[in-house]
Amino acid sequence: MSSPCGPTCVVFDESLTDYDFGPAHPMNPIRVDLTMQLARALGVVDGGGLVTVPAPEATDDDLLVVHDPALIEAVRRSSTGGAPPDLAHGLGTDDNPVFPHMHQAARHVVGASLEAARRVWEGEAIHAANISGGLHHAMPDHASGFCVYNDVAIAIRWLLDHGAKKVAYVDVDVHHGDGVQQIFWNDPRVLTISLHETGQMLFPGTGFPADTGGPDAVGASVNVALPPGTADAGWLRAFHAIVPPLVRAFEPDVLVTQQGCDSHRDDPLAHLMLTVDGHRASYLALHELAHEVCGGRWVATGGGGYAVVDVVPRSWTHLLAAVGGVPLDVATDVPAEWRGGVEETLHQRAPLRMGDGREPAYRDWSEGYDPATWLDRAIHETRSAVFPEHGLDPLP
């Protein structure tokens, strides 16, 4: 059965959770498993709209469109066990510890994003999601920030190689989408927009408004460096002041997005103050933008998010509901059986509702900006840096 917006899918199988840096690592793959369980319990997935499709493994040739052969060989060596740290390739660090079969697990995540991109581009689905993906920090020659291979960049490259003229990439993770930006830094066919906590305060320490792209792609890299403490109202003000006008002006064939939910107020690794209600509002806005600008073609991925019970499953279930074209009400009860399973297996209390009880209202940028506030200065600096390159007025 099709959703109201057309056929939709989530690319998933249980083995995607093999991308596992170990029990002490913040990026516990149980967050993906819990999300799929919650989405199924609520009928979001396999309940008549959003269908689950299997995730193939990427090939080495798929990886080579972005990554250096030396990195792939280093990951393969590190996957066999007993290999020493390979710091030159970012492997064996606290962020990226090695684990058995790492190469296979990482390329499986890539394969899932490639399958999502293929289904959207070839018309099998109007929207497709891979919540295990969004590994946006991986660089061509080294792993970084919990990310071994850059599934998002590989999927974008596949779209370009198969006929897409322009792709817009919107990254709402709390950390700067540095790997994707670097890979397409001088490619005018790809617009990368990242909204993140300022690099003055947070890894990877990059992503400032003056970083606007290479000599052949000035204005194609867009960075909104948000102050710590930014909550729903300020974040949505920044999003709507930057993202829709630029995506409309760019006129992409496909919208690819990264939905790290580590901007939440309960996330242990960052300092923004969003709620699940704010996350949901951004997903609905991106869904609407895909239909307005790209004929509905939307490839959505996961990303960061380290409050693995309280936040990630609810936030990404809302993402999957948006991808499926049937949004969930934030007042929806979290199913008792899902909460019971969490308590039994993880010995944690799960939230009772699908929202945090906040109204994600914001003041539109057209109403003017206040240069006395850090947030508004950040928005204005980004608009001033890139809007003229797209024929847009940076002023309200």
C-alpha positions as CSV (number, residue, x, y, z in Angstrom):
1,M,0.0,0.0,0.0
2,S,1.3,3.5,-0.9
3,S,1.4,6.3,1.6
4,P,-0.5,9.5,0.7
5,C,2.6,10.9,-1.0
6,G,3.6,7.7,-3.0
7,P,5.5,4.5,-2.3
8,T,8.0,4.9,0.6
9,C,10.5,2.6,2.3
10,V,13.1,2.2,5.0
11,V,16.2,0.1,4.1
12,F,16.9,-2.1,7.1
13,D,17.9,-5.5,8.2
14,E,19.0,-6.6,11.7
15,S,22.7,-7.1,10.7
16,L,23.1,-3.3,10.2
17,T,23.5,-3.2,14.0
18,D,26.8,-5.1,13.5
19,Y,28.3,-1.6,13.1
20,D,29.3,-1.7,16.8
21,F,32.2,-0.1,18.5
22,G,31.6,-1.9,21.7
23,P,29.4,-1.5,24.9
24,A,31.4,1.4,26.3
25,H,31.1,3.5,23.1
26,P,28.5,6.3,22.9
27,M,27.2,5.1,19.5
28,N,25.4,2.0,20.7
29,P,23.7,0.3,17.8
30,I,20.8,-0.6,20.0
31,R,19.4,2.9,19.3
32,V,18.7,1.7,15.7
33,D,17.1,-1.5,16.9
34,L,15.0,0.3,19.4
35,T,13.8,2.7,16.8
36,M,12.7,0.0,14.4
37,Q,10.9,-1.8,17.3
38,L,9.1,1.4,18.3
39,A,8.2,2.3,14.7
40,R,6.8,-1.1,14.2
41,A,4.8,-1.1,17.4
42,L,3.2,2.2,16.3
43,G,2.4,1.0,12.8
44,V,4.8,3.5,11.2
45,V,6.8,0.7,9.6
46,D,5.2,-2.3,7.9
47,G,1.8,-1.1,9.0
48,G,0.5,-0.2,5.5
49,G,2.7,2.7,4.4
50,L,6.4,2.7,5.0
51,V,7.7,-0.8,4.0
52,T,11.0,-2.4,5.0
53,V,13.4,-3.4,2.2
54,P,16.6,-5.4,2.6
55,A,20.0,-3.7,2.7
56,P,22.7,-4.9,0.3
57,E,26.4,-4.6,1.1
58,A,28.3,-2.0,-0.9
59,T,31.2,-3.3,-3.0
60,D,34.7,-2.0,-2.8
61,D,34.1,-0.3,-6.1
62,D,31.2,1.6,-4.5
63,L,33.5,2.8,-1.7
64,L,36.3,3.9,-4.1
65,V,34.1,6.6,-5.6
66,V,34.9,8.6,-2.4
67,H,37.5,6.7,-0.4
68,D,41.2,6.1,-1.0
69,P,42.2,2.5,-1.6
70,A,44.7,2.8,1.3
71,L,41.8,3.6,3.8
72,I,39.8,0.6,2.6
73,E,42.8,-1.7,2.9
74,A,43.5,-0.3,6.4
75,V,39.9,-0.9,7.5
76,R,40.1,-4.5,6.1
77,R,43.3,-5.2,8.0
78,S,41.8,-3.8,11.2
79,S,38.8,-6.0,10.8
80,T,40.6,-9.2,11.3
81,G,41.5,-8.8,15.0
82,G,44.8,-8.3,16.6
83,A,45.8,-5.4,14.3
84,P,47.6,-2.5,15.9
85,P,46.0,0.9,15.8
86,D,46.3,2.7,12.5
87,L,46.2,6.3,13.6
88,A,47.1,7.6,10.1
89,H,43.7,6.3,9.0
90,G,41.9,7.2,12.2
91,L,41.5,3.6,13.3
92,G,42.1,2.3,16.9
93,T,41.3,5.7,18.5
94,D,38.7,6.2,21.3
95,D,36.3,7.6,18.7
96,N,36.9,4.8,16.2
97,P,38.0,1.6,17.9
98,V,38.5,-1.3,15.7
99,F,36.2,-4.3,15.9
100,P,35.9,-7.7,14.1
101,H,34.4,-7.5,10.6
102,M,34.4,-3.7,10.7
103,H,34.9,-3.5,6.9
104,Q,31.8,-5.6,6.3
105,A,29.7,-3.8,8.8
106,A,30.7,-0.4,7.6
107,R,30.2,-1.2,3.9
108,H,26.8,-2.6,4.8
109,V,25.7,0.8,6.1
110,V,26.9,2.3,2.8
111,G,25.0,-0.3,0.9
112,A,21.8,0.6,2.7
113,S,22.2,4.3,1.8
114,L,23.0,3.4,-1.8
115,E,19.8,1.3,-1.9
116,A,17.8,4.2,-0.6
117,A,19.3,6.5,-3.2
118,R,18.7,4.0,-6.0
119,R,15.1,3.4,-5.1
120,V,14.3,7.1,-5.0
121,W,16.2,7.9,-8.2
122,E,14.8,5.0,-10.2
123,G,11.2,5.8,-9.0
124,E,10.6,2.7,-6.9
125,A,10.0,5.0,-3.9
126,I,9.4,8.7,-3.6
127,H,11.1,8.8,-0.2
128,A,13.5,6.3,1.3
129,A,15.3,6.2,4.7
130,N,18.4,4.5,6.2
131,I,18.5,5.3,9.9
132,S,21.7,3.4,10.3
133,G,23.4,5.8,7.9
134,G,24.4,9.4,8.1
135,L,28.1,8.8,8.9
136,H,29.0,12.3,7.8
137,H,32.5,12.7,9.4
138,A,34.3,10.0,7.4
139,M,37.0,11.5,5.2
140,P,38.3,10.1,1.9
141,D,41.5,9.0,3.6
142,H,40.6,8.4,7.2
143,A,37.8,7.5,9.6
144,S,36.6,10.2,12.0
145,G,34.0,10.9,14.6
146,F,32.5,7.4,14.8
147,C,32.3,7.2,11.0
148,V,34.4,4.7,9.0
149,Y,33.0,5.1,5.5
150,N,30.9,8.1,4.4
151,D,27.7,6.5,3.2
152,V,26.0,9.9,2.6
153,A,28.7,11.1,0.3
154,I,28.8,7.8,-1.6
155,A,25.1,7.9,-2.1
156,I,25.2,11.5,-3.4
157,R,28.0,10.5,-5.8
158,W,25.9,7.6,-7.0
159,L,23.0,10.0,-7.7
160,L,25.3,12.3,-9.7
161,D,26.8,9.4,-11.6
162,H,23.3,8.1,-12.6
163,G,21.9,11.3,-14.0
164,A,21.1,13.8,-11.2
165,K,22.3,17.2,-12.2
166,K,22.1,18.8,-8.7
167,V,21.8,17.4,-5.2
168,A,21.0,19.3,-2.1
169,Y,22.3,17.9,1.2
170,V,20.9,19.2,4.5
171,D,22.6,18.1,7.7
172,V,20.9,18.8,11.0
173,D,23.2,16.8,13.3
174,V,24.6,18.8,16.2
175,H,28.1,18.3,14.8
176,H,29.3,19.9,11.6
177,G,28.9,17.6,8.5
178,D,32.6,18.1,7.7
179,G,33.2,14.9,5.7
180,V,30.4,15.5,3.2
181,Q,31.4,19.2,2.9
182,Q,35.0,18.4,2.2
183,I,34.2,15.7,-0.4
184,F,32.0,18.1,-2.4
185,W,33.9,21.3,-1.5
186,N,34.6,22.2,-5.1
187,D,31.6,20.6,-6.8
188,P,29.0,23.1,-7.8
189,R,26.5,20.3,-8.4
190,V,26.1,19.7,-4.6
191,L,24.8,22.2,-2.2
192,T,25.8,21.2,1.4
193,I,24.0,22.9,4.3
194,S,25.0,22.1,7.8
195,L,23.2,23.5,11.0
196,H,25.3,22.6,14.0
197,E,26.6,23.8,17.3
198,T,29.5,26.2,16.7
199,G,32.9,24.6,16.2
200,Q,34.2,27.0,18.9
201,M,32.6,24.6,21.4
202,L,32.2,21.2,19.7
203,F,33.9,18.5,17.6
204,P,35.0,18.7,14.8
205,G,35.8,22.4,15.3
206,T,34.9,23.4,11.8
207,G,31.9,24.7,9.9
208,F,32.0,28.5,10.0
209,P,30.0,30.8,7.8
210,A,33.1,32.0,5.9
211,D,33.6,28.4,4.7
212,T,31.6,28.7,1.5
213,G,33.1,26.3,-1.0
214,G,36.0,25.9,-3.4
215,P,36.9,28.2,-6.3
216,D,34.5,26.4,-8.6
217,A,31.7,26.2,-6.1
218,V,31.6,29.4,-4.0
219,G,28.3,29.4,-2.1
220,A,27.7,25.7,-2.4
221,S,29.0,25.0,1.1
222,V,26.7,26.6,3.8
223,N,27.4,26.5,7.5
224,V,25.2,27.8,10.3
225,A,27.3,27.8,13.5
226,L,24.7,27.9,16.3
227,P,25.4,29.1,19.9
228,P,25.3,26.5,22.7
229,G,21.9,26.5,24.4
230,T,20.0,27.1,21.2
231,A,16.5,25.6,21.7
232,D,13.6,24.8,19.4
233,A,12.5,28.4,18.7
234,G,16.0,29.6,17.8
235,W,17.0,26.5,15.9
236,L,13.8,26.6,13.8
237,R,14.3,30.3,13.2
238,A,17.8,29.6,11.8
239,F,16.6,26.6,9.8
240,H,13.8,28.5,8.1
241,A,16.0,31.6,7.5
242,I,18.6,29.5,5.7
243,V,17.4,26.2,4.3
244,P,14.2,26.7,2.3
245,P,15.3,29.8,0.4
246,L,18.7,28.3,-0.6
247,V,17.2,24.9,-1.6
248,R,14.6,26.7,-3.7
249,A,17.2,28.8,-5.4
250,F,19.4,25.8,-6.0
251,E,16.6,23.7,-7.6
252,P,18.1,20.3,-6.9
253,D,16.8,17.0,-8.4
254,V,17.1,15.2,-5.1
255,L,17.1,16.2,-1.4
256,V,19.5,14.1,0.8
257,T,19.3,14.7,4.5
258,Q,21.1,13.7,7.6
259,Q,19.0,13.7,10.8
260,G,21.3,13.3,13.7
261,C,19.2,13.9,16.8
262,D,22.1,14.8,19.1
263,S,20.8,18.4,19.2
264,H,18.3,17.3,21.9
265,R,18.6,18.8,25.3
266,D,19.2,15.4,26.9
267,D,22.0,14.3,24.6
268,P,25.2,13.8,26.6
269,L,27.7,14.9,23.9
270,A,26.6,18.4,23.0
271,H,25.0,21.6,24.2
272,L,21.9,22.4,22.1
273,M,18.5,22.3,23.8
274,L,16.0,21.0,21.2
275,T,13.1,18.7,22.0
276,V,11.7,15.8,20.0
277,D,8.9,18.2,19.1
278,G,11.4,20.5,17.5
279,H,13.1,17.5,15.6
280,R,9.7,16.5,14.3
281,A,9.0,20.0,13.0
282,S,12.2,20.0,11.0
283,Y,11.4,16.6,9.5
284,L,8.0,17.8,8.4
285,A,9.6,20.9,6.9
286,L,12.1,18.8,4.9
287,H,9.4,16.6,3.7
288,E,7.4,19.6,2.4
289,L,10.6,21.1,0.8
290,A,11.3,17.8,-1.0
291,H,7.8,17.9,-2.5
292,E,8.0,21.6,-3.4
293,V,11.4,21.5,-5.0
294,C,12.4,18.0,-5.9
295,G,9.2,16.3,-7.1
296,G,9.2,14.6,-3.7
297,R,12.6,12.8,-4.2
298,W,14.0,12.5,-0.7
299,V,16.7,10.3,0.8
300,A,16.8,10.5,4.6
301,T,19.5,9.1,6.9
302,G,20.2,8.9,10.6
303,G,23.4,10.2,12.2
304,G,24.3,11.1,15.7
305,G,22.2,10.7,18.8
306,Y,23.4,9.3,22.1
307,A,20.4,9.4,24.4
308,V,19.6,5.9,23.2
309,V,16.4,5.3,25.1
310,D,14.9,8.7,25.9
311,V,15.5,10.5,22.5
312,V,16.7,8.5,19.5
313,P,13.9,6.0,19.1
314,R,11.2,8.6,19.4
315,S,12.9,11.2,17.2
316,W,13.7,8.7,14.4
317,T,10.2,7.2,14.6
318,H,8.9,10.7,13.9
319,L,11.4,10.8,11.0
320,L,10.2,7.5,9.6
321,A,6.6,8.7,10.0
322,A,7.5,11.8,8.0
323,V,9.2,9.7,5.3
324,G,6.1,7.5,5.2
325,G,3.9,10.6,4.7
326,V,1.8,10.0,7.8
327,P,3.2,12.1,10.6
328,L,2.7,10.9,14.2
329,D,1.1,13.2,16.8
330,V,3.5,14.1,19.5
331,A,0.7,13.4,22.1
332,T,0.7,9.7,21.0
333,D,1.4,7.3,23.8
334,V,4.6,5.2,23.6
335,P,3.3,1.6,23.5
336,A,3.4,-0.1,26.8
337,E,4.9,-3.2,25.4
338,W,7.8,-1.3,24.0
339,R,8.4,0.5,27.3
340,G,8.2,-2.9,29.0
341,G,10.8,-4.3,26.7
342,V,13.2,-1.5,27.4
343,E,12.8,-1.8,31.1
344,E,13.3,-5.6,31.0
345,T,16.3,-5.6,28.8
346,L,18.0,-2.2,29.6
347,H,16.6,-1.6,33.1
348,Q,15.6,1.9,32.1
349,R,12.3,3.8,32.2
350,A,11.2,4.9,28.8
351,P,9.2,8.0,28.0
352,L,5.4,7.8,28.1
353,R,4.7,10.1,25.2
354,M,6.1,10.6,21.7
355,G,6.8,14.3,22.4
356,D,8.3,16.4,25.1
357,G,5.3,18.6,25.6
358,R,6.8,21.7,23.9
359,E,5.3,23.8,21.1
360,P,8.0,24.4,18.5
361,A,7.0,27.9,17.5
362,Y,9.6,30.4,16.2
363,R,9.8,34.0,15.0
364,D,10.3,34.2,11.3
365,W,13.4,35.9,10.0
366,S,11.2,38.2,7.8
367,E,10.2,40.0,11.0
368,G,13.8,41.4,11.4
369,Y,16.9,40.4,13.3
370,D,18.5,41.5,16.5
371,P,22.2,42.0,16.1
372,A,22.5,42.0,19.9
373,T,21.9,38.2,20.0
374,W,24.5,35.6,19.2
375,L,21.9,33.5,17.3
376,D,20.8,36.3,15.0
377,R,24.3,37.3,14.3
378,A,25.1,33.7,13.4
379,I,22.2,33.6,11.0
380,H,23.0,36.9,9.5
381,E,26.6,36.0,9.0
382,T,25.7,32.8,7.1
383,R,23.1,34.6,4.9
384,S,25.6,37.4,4.1
385,A,28.3,34.9,3.2
386,V,26.2,32.7,0.7
387,F,22.9,34.3,-0.2
388,P,24.4,36.7,-2.8
389,E,26.0,33.7,-4.6
390,H,22.5,32.4,-5.2
391,G,21.0,35.7,-6.2
392,L,19.3,36.1,-2.9
393,D,19.1,39.2,-0.6
394,P,20.8,38.4,2.7
395,L,18.7,41.0,4.6
396,P,15.3,40.2,6.0
